[in-house]
Amino acid sequence: MGRHAAVSERVGRPEDTAVSETARVKANIVVIDDDKLVNDLIYRILRKEYNARGYESAEEALRSENLSAVDVIIADVNLPGM
């Protein structure tokens, strides 16, 4: 019982709030695929949990994105022009 009381005492402390706010930061994910159906499918799945953006070409993504702010890039390995 003492262990459970210690856990419940920690809930609601300011340091716990800071941790939970940090845990809510969403990763920035870029999806690049020239197949619009595949691109849309992956984007729709990811956007629920992440900051996701989809592009149909690498050139379009490079023009539009600050890549230093991107955490993950999911790209078709057979993109035209690459």
C-alpha positions in Angstrom: 0.0 0.0 0.0 2.9 2.4 0.7 4.1 2.1 -2.8 0.7 3.0 -4.3 0.4 6.0 -2.0 3.8 7.3 -3.2 2.7 7.0 -6.8 -0.5 8.9 -6.2 1.3 11.6 -4.2 3.4 12.4 -7.3 0.4 12.9 -9.6 -0.3 16.6 -10.2 3.1 17.9 -9.2 4.4 20.7 -11.5 7.4 18.5 -12.6 4.9 15.8 -13.7 3.0 18.4 -15.8 6.2 19.4 -17.5 7.0 15.8 -18.4 3.5 15.2 -19.8 3.7 18.4 -21.9 7.0 17.3 -23.4 5.6 13.8 -24.1 2.8 15.5 -26.2 5.3 17.0 -28.7 4.5 15.5 -32.1 7.3 14.4 -34.5 7.5 16.1 -37.9 7.2 13.5 -40.6 7.4 14.1 -44.4 6.0 11.5 -46.8 7.3 11.6 -50.4 5.7 9.2 -52.9 4.8 9.9 -56.5 1.9 7.4 -56.2 -0.9 9.6 -54.9 -2.9 6.8 -53.4 0.1 5.5 -51.4 1.1 9.0 -50.4 -2.5 9.8 -49.2 -2.8 6.5 -47.3 0.5 6.9 -45.4 -0.3 10.6 -44.7 -3.8 9.9 -43.4 -2.5 7.2 -41.0 0.4 9.4 -39.7 -1.5 12.7 -39.3 -3.5 11.3 -36.4 -0.5 11.0 -34.2 2.2 13.2 -35.9 2.7 16.5 -37.7 2.7 14.8 -41.2 2.9 16.4 -44.6 2.8 14.6 -47.9 4.5 15.5 -51.2 4.5 13.8 -54.6 8.1 14.6 -55.6 11.4 15.1 -53.8 11.8 18.5 -55.6 8.4 19.6 -54.2 9.4 18.6 -50.7 12.8 20.3 -50.9 11.1 23.5 -52.1 8.5 23.4 -49.3 10.3 22.1 -46.3 12.8 23.3 -43.8 14.5 19.9 -43.6 16.3 20.7 -40.4 12.9 20.8 -38.7 11.9 17.3 -40.0 12.3 14.3 -37.7 11.5 11.5 -40.2 11.3 11.3 -44.0 9.4 8.4 -45.5 10.2 8.2 -49.2 9.6 6.0 -52.2 13.1 4.6 -53.1 12.2 4.7 -56.9 11.2 8.4 -57.0 11.6 9.8 -60.5 14.5 12.3 -60.7 16.4 10.7 -57.8 
